[in-house]
Amino acid sequence: MEKKTPMGRIDIPHKENHPYVGDNLTRYYHIPFIRYFFLRRLTLALDFIGKMRFNSLLEIGFGSGILLRELSKRSRHVFGVDKHEHISKVDAMAKIEGINARLIQSDIMCLPYKDESFDCIVSIATLEHIKELPKAISEVKRVLKKNGLAVLGFPVANLVSDFLLVLTGSLQAYKKELKEIHPSTHQNILLEVKRQFGNIEVKSFPKCLPLDFSLYCSCASRKSG
């Protein structure tokens, strides 16, 4: 199913195939108007990839598999890791949708791959949940090939985005402090990525606003040779 976005069209799973994986996010991608923000998070990251094609790509935190169709267009081999217990549901959806991806249950803190395994790594809505950022980003860097591209997306920490998190983030947003759900801010993440990679390009949405007043941002870095 293709949805209109500011960058054109984004190919996402059909609503009837798109699995529930323990949160409310799946349904938001299919609700008019609300889906605009959720799809914009994805296109913000895809903007960095553009028309590039890779031999091997890893998505860390693939969730319900919302991005797998687009990533499979950009890489010969697509791999995915996530911590949730619904991997089989996403795997079944991928097969129905004709997506060839190798999905496993794993953790960004200890990725089960050899050093320099992937040409590209994509991770959206994951790093804000991580307390030990140096370890997580070092794992991303470890499994990325030299000159490989890392594309990372995460919310901007401000009062507006916190309010949206409470509105759309399921009951856990009411049961936990926001800082427990998102212990790492965009500033923390960007500083750590820059420290480890040394180079960084940042895009945010809405782009008319300064970064700290926007809602979501993505960054891209190359692993130096």
Backbone as CSV, one residue per row, in Angstrom:
resi,resn,N_x,N_y,N_z,CA_x,CA_y,CA_z,C_x,C_y,C_z
1,MET,0.854,-1.193,0.000,0.000,0.000,0.000,0.882,1.233,0.000
2,GLU,0.652,2.125,-0.939,1.431,3.350,-1.006,0.662,4.506,-0.381
3,LYS,1.349,5.291,0.428,0.746,6.464,1.053,1.449,7.716,0.542
4,LYS,0.692,8.760,0.307,1.260,10.047,-0.093,2.003,10.676,1.080
5,THR,3.171,11.211,0.830,3.945,11.914,1.847,4.584,13.126,1.200
6,PRO,5.226,13.999,2.014,5.887,15.160,1.437,6.975,14.800,0.427
7,MET,7.589,13.602,0.528,8.637,13.218,-0.409,8.080,12.395,-1.562
8,GLY,6.761,12.239,-1.649,6.171,11.451,-2.720,5.301,10.347,-2.144
9,ARG,5.685,9.117,-2.417,4.921,7.978,-1.913,5.826,7.072,-1.099
10,ILE,5.267,6.495,-0.066,5.997,5.530,0.744,5.194,4.229,0.756
11,ASP,5.883,3.152,0.497,5.258,1.848,0.371,5.257,1.169,1.741
12,ILE,4.081,0.976,2.319,3.974,0.335,3.634,3.094,-0.904,3.534
13,PRO,3.121,-1.783,4.532,2.278,-2.988,4.485,0.794,-2.646,4.397
14,HIS,0.040,-3.531,3.750,-1.403,-3.368,3.698,-1.984,-3.481,5.108
15,LYS,-3.001,-2.709,5.367,-3.594,-2.644,6.698,-3.994,-4.019,7.221
16,GLU,-4.569,-4.853,6.354,-5.046,-6.159,6.801,-3.915,-7.127,7.135
17,ASN,-2.709,-6.830,6.657,-1.554,-7.690,6.929,-0.665,-7.158,8.047
18,HIS,-0.818,-5.881,8.366,0.088,-5.196,9.283,-0.168,-5.651,10.723
19,PRO,0.791,-6.306,11.367,0.527,-6.919,12.676,0.619,-5.970,13.862
20,TYR,-0.112,-6.299,14.896,-0.021,-5.628,16.194,1.121,-6.272,16.962
21,VAL,2.033,-5.471,17.497,3.206,-6.024,18.176,3.335,-5.524,19.613
22,GLY,2.194,-5.234,20.240,2.225,-4.877,21.651,2.159,-3.398,21.954
23,ASP,1.965,-2.562,20.919,1.785,-1.132,21.162,0.677,-0.627,20.237
24,ASN,0.428,0.667,20.278,-0.651,1.241,19.476,-0.185,1.778,18.130
25,LEU,1.108,1.672,17.842,1.645,2.371,16.680,1.107,1.840,15.362
26,THR,0.863,0.537,15.259,0.433,-0.037,13.983,-0.770,0.689,13.421
27,ARG,-1.778,0.908,14.233,-3.013,1.499,13.727,-2.845,2.961,13.309
28,TYR,-1.899,3.669,13.929,-1.725,5.077,13.596,-1.233,5.290,12.163
29,TYR,-0.557,4.292,11.612,-0.075,4.415,10.237,-1.207,4.353,9.208
30,HIS,-2.406,4.000,9.648,-3.516,3.817,8.725,-4.693,4.756,9.009
31,ILE,-4.519,5.674,9.952,-5.584,6.626,10.286,-5.316,7.952,9.584
32,PRO,-6.260,8.437,8.781,-6.050,9.710,8.070,-5.636,10.833,9.022
33,PHE,-4.785,11.715,8.540,-4.247,12.872,9.260,-3.230,12.450,10.323
34,ILE,-3.610,11.551,11.234,-2.671,11.119,12.270,-1.461,10.449,11.643
35,ARG,-1.686,9.671,10.583,-0.592,8.918,9.967,0.476,9.835,9.375
36,TYR,0.106,11.083,9.084,1.074,12.013,8.474,2.345,12.113,9.319
37,PHE,2.175,12.318,10.629,3.339,12.452,11.505,4.143,11.165,11.556
38,PHE,3.458,10.030,11.675,4.153,8.756,11.812,4.898,8.370,10.538
39,LEU,4.295,8.644,9.382,4.967,8.361,8.125,6.110,9.346,7.880
40,ARG,5.958,10.571,8.360,7.027,11.566,8.170,8.287,11.158,8.923
41,ARG,8.140,10.468,10.040,9.315,9.949,10.744,10.124,9.028,9.833
42,LEU,9.411,8.228,9.050,10.071,7.273,8.163,10.723,7.966,6.974
43,THR,9.981,8.885,6.344,10.523,9.538,5.161,11.706,10.439,5.507
44,LEU,11.734,10.934,6.729,12.864,11.747,7.169,14.148,10.927,7.103
45,ALA,14.061,9.664,7.507,15.219,8.767,7.434,15.507,8.338,6.000
46,LEU,14.460,8.014,5.256,14.650,7.570,3.881,15.251,8.653,3.002
47,ASP,15.028,9.919,3.357,15.623,11.026,2.603,17.149,10.906,2.545
48,PHE,17.750,10.382,3.611,19.206,10.240,3.644,19.685,9.155,2.681
49,ILE,18.854,8.152,2.478,19.235,7.033,1.605,18.995,7.378,0.146
50,GLY,17.879,8.063,-0.115,17.575,8.458,-1.480,17.517,7.267,-2.416
51,LYS,18.276,7.327,-3.512,18.273,6.262,-4.511,19.444,5.300,-4.347
52,MET,20.161,5.406,-3.240,21.268,4.480,-2.998,20.760,3.052,-2.848
53,ARG,21.566,2.100,-3.292,21.239,0.691,-3.108,22.415,0.003,-2.434
54,PHE,22.092,-0.962,-1.575,23.106,-1.645,-0.783,23.042,-3.151,-1.016
55,ASN,24.118,-3.800,-0.648,24.114,-5.267,-0.695,23.507,-5.840,0.573
56,SER,23.804,-5.213,1.714,23.300,-5.711,2.996,22.874,-4.550,3.877
57,LEU,21.688,-4.656,4.461,21.124,-3.583,5.292,20.495,-4.193,6.539
58,LEU,20.745,-3.581,7.674,20.168,-4.028,8.941,19.249,-2.952,9.497
59,GLU,18.018,-3.349,9.853,17.144,-2.436,10.587,17.101,-2.873,12.043
60,ILE,17.456,-1.968,12.934,17.437,-2.240,14.371,16.163,-1.635,14.943
61,GLY,15.312,-2.490,15.517,14.036,-2.031,16.047,12.999,-1.900,14.946
62,PHE,12.757,-2.988,14.209,11.836,-2.926,13.070,10.369,-2.870,13.476
63,GLY,10.056,-3.120,14.758,8.683,-2.985,15.248,7.702,-3.863,14.509
64,SER,6.695,-3.244,13.903,5.661,-3.979,13.172,6.055,-4.249,11.724
65,GLY,7.255,-3.852,11.347,7.721,-4.069,9.977,7.282,-2.991,9.014
66,ILE,6.920,-1.828,9.540,6.378,-0.753,8.719,7.334,-0.312,7.614
67,LEU,8.645,-0.390,7.852,9.618,0.131,6.898,10.218,-0.947,5.992
68,LEU,9.862,-2.198,6.216,10.529,-3.292,5.509,10.328,-3.250,3.995
69,ARG,9.160,-2.858,3.539,8.923,-2.789,2.096,9.860,-1.786,1.430
70,GLU,9.988,-0.621,2.038,10.872,0.394,1.462,12.336,-0.036,1.533
71,LEU,12.739,-0.624,2.633,14.135,-1.035,2.773,14.486,-2.167,1.816
72,SER,13.527,-3.046,1.558,13.790,-4.164,0.639,13.996,-3.669,-0.797
73,LYS,13.500,-2.476,-1.110,13.737,-1.882,-2.428,15.149,-1.332,-2.543
74,ARG,15.779,-1.108,-1.399,17.063,-0.419,-1.378,18.246,-1.327,-1.050
75,SER,17.975,-2.586,-0.783,19.074,-3.488,-0.446,18.801,-4.900,-0.954
76,ARG,19.832,-5.538,-1.424,19.714,-6.926,-1.907,19.355,-7.865,-0.772
77,HIS,19.969,-7.650,0.390,19.701,-8.479,1.566,19.291,-7.566,2.717
78,VAL,18.135,-7.847,3.339,17.637,-7.064,4.471,17.560,-7.941,5.705
79,PHE,18.109,-7.427,6.801,18.086,-8.117,8.085,17.388,-7.205,9.091
80,GLY,16.825,-7.799,10.135,16.166,-6.988,11.148,16.248,-7.613,12.519
81,VAL,16.420,-6.774,13.550,16.405,-7.236,14.938,15.433,-6.381,15.729
82,ASP,14.771,-7.016,16.695,13.894,-6.302,17.614,13.750,-7.142,18.879
83,LYS,13.443,-6.459,19.993,13.334,-7.151,21.283,11.968,-7.776,21.531
84,HIS,10.940,-7.316,20.815,9.594,-7.768,21.142,9.383,-9.261,20.837
85,GLU,8.261,-9.793,21.318,8.004,-11.230,21.207,7.050,-11.574,20.063
86,HIS,6.938,-10.685,19.092,6.007,-10.910,17.990,6.740,-11.034,16.655
87,ILE,7.961,-11.534,16.690,8.765,-11.650,15.478,8.061,-12.513,14.435
88,SER,7.429,-13.591,14.877,6.768,-14.499,13.940,5.628,-13.804,13.192
89,LYS,4.931,-12.873,13.852,3.847,-12.131,13.201,4.400,-11.241,12.087
90,VAL,5.500,-10.557,12.383,6.098,-9.679,11.383,6.682,-10.499,10.240
91,ASP,7.267,-11.628,10.581,7.824,-12.518,9.571,6.724,-13.026,8.635
92,ALA,5.576,-13.381,9.215,4.440,-13.849,8.410,3.936,-12.742,7.501
93,MET,3.850,-11.520,8.028,3.432,-10.381,7.222,4.390,-10.165,6.056
94,ALA,5.699,-10.264,6.334,6.700,-10.054,5.287,6.537,-11.060,4.155
95,LYS,6.268,-12.289,4.501,6.082,-13.319,3.476,4.845,-13.032,2.628
96,ILE,3.741,-12.650,3.263,2.511,-12.323,2.531,2.733,-11.142,1.598
97,GLU,3.508,-10.160,2.075,3.744,-8.943,1.307,4.857,-9.109,0.271
98,GLY,5.476,-10.278,0.240,6.538,-10.517,-0.715,7.850,-9.848,-0.361
99,ILE,8.066,-9.656,0.938,9.294,-9.010,1.419,10.274,-10.089,1.869
100,ASN,11.476,-10.040,1.351,12.506,-10.999,1.730,13.405,-10.370,2.794
101,ALA,13.155,-10.719,4.046,13.939,-10.155,5.157,14.180,-11.227,6.204
102,ARG,15.360,-11.218,6.789,15.710,-12.176,7.839,15.571,-11.471,9.185
103,LEU,14.522,-11.818,9.909,14.175,-11.125,11.150,14.436,-12.026,12.347
104,ILE,15.065,-11.464,13.381,15.340,-12.232,14.589,15.078,-11.373,15.822
105,GLN,14.904,-12.032,16.940,14.761,-11.340,18.222,16.145,-11.111,18.801
106,SER,16.488,-9.866,19.017,17.801,-9.536,19.570,17.773,-8.125,20.110
107,ASP,18.924,-7.673,20.600,19.028,-6.410,21.321,20.147,-5.568,20.733
108,ILE,19.921,-4.277,20.595,20.936,-3.386,20.073,22.202,-3.387,20.925
109,MET,22.073,-3.758,22.188,23.230,-3.746,23.086,24.198,-4.892,22.817
110,CYS,23.737,-5.909,22.096,24.606,-7.056,21.802,24.141,-7.678,20.484
111,LEU,24.475,-7.050,19.391,24.016,-7.496,18.079,24.724,-8.786,17.669
112,PRO,23.974,-9.792,17.215,24.551,-11.114,16.923,25.165,-11.203,15.525
113,TYR,25.999,-10.223,15.182,26.622,-10.208,13.861,28.108,-9.929,14.001
114,LYS,28.867,-10.368,13.004,30.303,-10.126,12.990,30.590,-8.651,12.714
115,ASP,31.794,-8.251,13.058,32.231,-6.888,12.760,32.091,-6.616,11.260
116,GLU,31.691,-5.394,10.938,31.624,-4.923,9.557,30.797,-5.854,8.665
117,SER,29.559,-6.093,9.085,28.664,-6.994,8.347,27.747,-6.275,7.362
118,PHE,27.462,-4.980,7.578,26.408,-4.314,6.816,26.885,-3.027,6.141
119,ASP,26.329,-2.792,4.949,26.616,-1.554,4.213,25.807,-0.383,4.762
120,CYS,24.644,-0.696,5.339,23.765,0.352,5.859,23.034,-0.167,7.089
121,ILE,22.861,0.699,8.072,22.072,0.375,9.261,21.048,1.478,9.454
122,VAL,19.797,1.071,9.652,18.707,2.008,9.891,18.076,1.679,11.234
123,SER,17.847,2.687,12.042,17.181,2.482,13.329,16.330,3.698,13.648
124,ILE,15.028,3.488,13.736,14.089,4.575,14.001,13.303,4.267,15.265
125,ALA,13.181,5.261,16.141,12.407,5.138,17.388,12.946,4.041,18.285
126,THR,14.263,3.972,18.402,14.907,2.973,19.262,15.852,3.612,20.273
127,LEU,16.745,4.473,19.812,17.807,4.982,20.684,17.283,5.813,21.848
128,GLU,16.124,6.457,21.687,15.583,7.245,22.800,15.208,6.370,23.996
129,HIS,15.048,5.063,23.765,14.695,4.131,24.841,15.928,3.562,25.558
130,ILE,17.117,3.908,25.086,18.355,3.311,25.582,19.046,4.231,26.581
131,LYS,19.397,3.691,27.737,20.140,4.459,28.731,21.634,4.451,28.436
132,GLU,22.157,3.304,28.019,23.596,3.164,27.771,23.905,3.475,26.306
133,LEU,23.810,4.736,25.943,24.027,5.143,24.567,25.413,4.799,24.022
134,PRO,26.502,5.010,24.769,27.819,4.678,24.216,27.920,3.227,23.757
135,LYS,27.379,2.309,24.545,27.418,0.897,24.179,26.560,0.627,22.956
136,ALA,25.342,1.170,22.918,24.428,0.924,21.801,25.009,1.445,20.487
137,ILE,25.523,2.659,20.504,26.045,3.241,19.269,27.354,2.577,18.860
138,SER,28.133,2.118,19.831,29.352,1.390,19.489,29.027,0.063,18.804
139,GLU,27.900,-0.549,19.173,27.468,-1.783,18.507,27.039,-1.495,17.071
140,VAL,26.326,-0.392,16.881,25.959,0.013,15.522,27.213,0.197,14.679
141,LYS,28.178,0.901,15.231,29.421,1.167,14.506,30.200,-0.119,14.250
142,ARG,30.194,-1.018,15.203,30.960,-2.271,15.074,30.496,-3.108,13.879
143,VAL,29.180,-3.254,13.718,28.675,-4.144,12.659,28.523,-3.427,11.321
144,LEU,28.813,-2.130,11.287,28.749,-1.365,10.046,30.093,-1.459,9.317
145,LYS,30.034,-1.669,8.014,31.257,-1.744,7.223,31.924,-0.374,7.121
146,LYS,33.197,-0.375,6.792,33.906,0.886,6.569,33.236,1.647,5.432
147,ASN,33.034,2.911,5.648,32.310,3.802,4.742,30.824,3.471,4.660
148,GLY,30.350,2.598,5.553,28.927,2.278,5.603,28.124,3.430,6.169
149,LEU,26.820,3.417,5.896,25.934,4.513,6.284,25.034,4.100,7.441
150,ALA,25.032,4.889,8.504,24.113,4.695,9.631,23.076,5.805,9.612
151,VAL,21.787,5.432,9.590,20.687,6.392,9.594,19.848,6.145,10.838
152,LEU,19.755,7.145,11.698,19.112,6.990,13.000,18.030,8.054,13.178
153,GLY,16.857,7.647,13.666,15.761,8.579,13.873,15.227,8.508,15.289
154,PHE,14.825,9.658,15.837,14.366,9.710,17.227,13.602,11.012,17.456
155,PRO,12.726,11.043,18.449,11.946,12.257,18.704,12.797,13.361,19.315
156,VAL,12.377,14.580,19.095,13.002,15.734,19.745,12.351,15.914,21.111
157,ALA,13.162,16.053,22.123,12.638,16.179,23.485,12.231,17.621,23.763
158,ASN,10.931,17.867,23.789,10.390,19.158,24.200,8.961,18.951,24.673
159,LEU,8.305,19.988,25.137,6.975,19.844,25.723,5.943,19.349,24.710
160,VAL,6.072,19.783,23.455,5.097,19.370,22.439,5.229,17.884,22.131
161,SER,6.453,17.416,21.922,6.634,15.996,21.605,6.292,15.115,22.806
162,ASP,6.558,15.603,24.019,6.156,14.845,25.210,4.637,14.711,25.279
163,PHE,3.935,15.780,24.934,2.477,15.745,24.954,1.947,14.744,23.919
164,LEU,2.555,14.734,22.731,2.139,13.779,21.699,2.437,12.345,22.121
165,LEU,3.525,12.146,22.831,3.855,10.819,23.332,2.772,10.315,24.276
166,VAL,2.316,11.167,25.161,1.256,10.780,26.094,-0.044,10.485,25.347
167,LEU,-0.346,11.294,24.331,-1.592,11.117,23.586,-1.607,9.823,22.784
168,THR,-0.469,9.459,22.201,-0.453,8.349,21.248,0.396,7.166,21.676
169,GLY,1.027,7.242,22.827,1.997,6.222,23.177,1.485,5.046,23.958
170,SER,0.177,4.846,24.054,-0.442,3.727,24.769,-0.461,3.972,26.263
171,LEU,-1.033,3.047,27.010,-1.221,3.236,28.450,0.082,3.363,29.212
172,GLN,1.156,2.790,28.684,2.411,2.848,29.432,2.874,4.285,29.626
173,ALA,2.482,5.187,28.716,2.867,6.582,28.869,2.206,7.215,30.087
174,TYR,1.100,6.652,30.528,0.425,7.153,31.718,0.954,6.479,32.978
175,LYS,1.470,5.277,32.833,1.904,4.497,33.986,3.363,4.770,34.360
176,LYS,4.123,5.310,33.433,5.536,5.568,33.689,5.851,7.040,33.469
177,GLU,6.897,7.470,34.105,7.375,8.819,33.843,7.939,8.863,32.423
178,LEU,7.779,9.985,31.735,8.278,10.098,30.374,9.777,9.843,30.300
179,LYS,10.486,10.225,31.345,11.930,10.019,31.340,12.294,8.544,31.421
180,GLU,11.404,7.731,31.965,11.650,6.291,31.994,11.441,5.685,30.616
181,ILE,10.470,6.213,29.863,10.186,5.706,28.530,11.264,6.157,27.543
182,HIS,11.648,7.434,27.650,12.662,8.005,26.776,13.796,8.584,27.625
183,PRO,14.678,7.729,28.147,15.758,8.232,28.997,16.803,9.056,28.259
184,SER,16.905,8.889,26.930,17.903,9.634,26.160,17.228,10.670,25.274
185,THR,17.700,11.893,25.347,17.147,12.981,24.540,17.846,13.036,23.181
186,HIS,17.295,13.824,22.280,17.929,13.977,20.976,19.322,14.593,21.115
187,GLN,19.486,15.495,22.094,20.814,16.087,22.294,21.828,15.025,22.714
188,ASN,21.417,14.142,23.644,22.301,13.068,24.087,22.719,12.181,22.921
189,ILE,21.733,11.811,22.111,21.996,10.894,20.996,22.914,11.531,19.965
190,LEU,22.613,12.771,19.590,23.426,13.440,18.579,24.867,13.636,19.045
191,LEU,25.048,13.978,20.302,26.401,14.152,20.836,27.186,12.851,20.806
192,GLU,26.528,11.750,21.161,27.222,10.464,21.188,27.531,9.954,19.783
193,VAL,26.606,10.157,18.854,26.870,9.763,17.466,28.053,10.560,16.916
194,LYS,28.062,11.847,17.179,29.166,12.687,16.698,30.482,12.280,17.350
195,ARG,30.441,11.935,18.628,31.664,11.524,19.334,32.255,10.260,18.724
196,GLN,31.398,9.308,18.384,31.904,8.026,17.900,32.158,7.996,16.397
197,PHE,31.336,8.702,15.632,31.492,8.677,14.180,32.309,9.864,13.663
198,GLY,32.262,10.979,14.390,33.042,12.142,13.988,32.402,12.979,12.906
199,ASN,31.399,12.450,12.233,30.700,13.217,11.205,29.209,12.962,11.356
200,ILE,28.407,13.963,11.075,26.966,13.807,11.276,26.205,14.835,10.440
201,GLU,25.118,14.398,9.850,24.197,15.285,9.144,22.831,15.115,9.782
202,VAL,22.151,16.204,10.050,20.892,16.156,10.794,19.761,16.799,9.987
203,LYS,18.602,16.147,10.009,17.384,16.713,9.427,16.286,16.611,10.464
204,SER,15.388,17.587,10.475,14.306,17.565,11.461,12.985,17.939,10.806
205,PHE,11.927,17.644,11.523,10.564,17.908,11.048,9.762,18.556,12.175
206,PRO,9.057,19.659,11.915,9.002,20.422,10.658,10.323,21.165,10.404
207,LYS,10.762,21.172,9.160,12.071,21.727,8.841,12.117,23.244,8.965
208,CYS,10.944,23.885,9.046,10.900,25.341,9.183,11.250,25.789,10.599
209,LEU,11.303,24.852,11.535,11.587,25.190,12.930,13.013,24.823,13.306
210,PRO,13.629,25.529,14.260,14.927,25.117,14.778,14.833,23.710,15.368
211,LEU,15.917,22.992,15.362,15.925,21.593,15.804,15.242,21.391,17.148
212,ASP,15.601,22.172,18.150,15.085,21.950,19.500,13.593,22.239,19.643
213,PHE,12.994,22.865,18.629,11.565,23.155,18.666,10.778,22.284,17.680
214,SER,11.464,21.367,17.012,10.804,20.481,16.061,10.260,19.256,16.788
215,LEU,9.677,18.342,16.045,9.058,17.157,16.646,9.901,15.898,16.513
216,TYR,10.606,15.795,15.401,11.351,14.556,15.156,12.595,14.889,14.354
217,CYS,13.625,14.101,14.549,14.836,14.322,13.770,15.487,12.998,13.384
218,SER,16.270,13.046,12.337,17.073,11.905,11.899,18.481,12.403,11.640
219,CYS,19.443,11.509,11.804,20.814,11.858,11.494,21.445,10.731,10.682
220,ALA,22.447,11.089,9.923,23.175,10.108,9.118,24.654,10.315,9.322
221,SER,25.384,9.199,9.407,26.845,9.252,9.571,27.482,8.126,8.774
222,ARG,28.674,8.383,8.285,29.465,7.375,7.605,30.572,6.883,8.538
223,LYS,30.801,5.584,8.512,31.912,5.024,9.283,33.197,5.243,8.505
224,SER,34.105,5.980,9.061,35.329,6.309,8.345,36.171,5.070,8.104
225,GLY,36.891,5.093,6.999,37.746,3.961,6.670,39.059,4.024,7.413
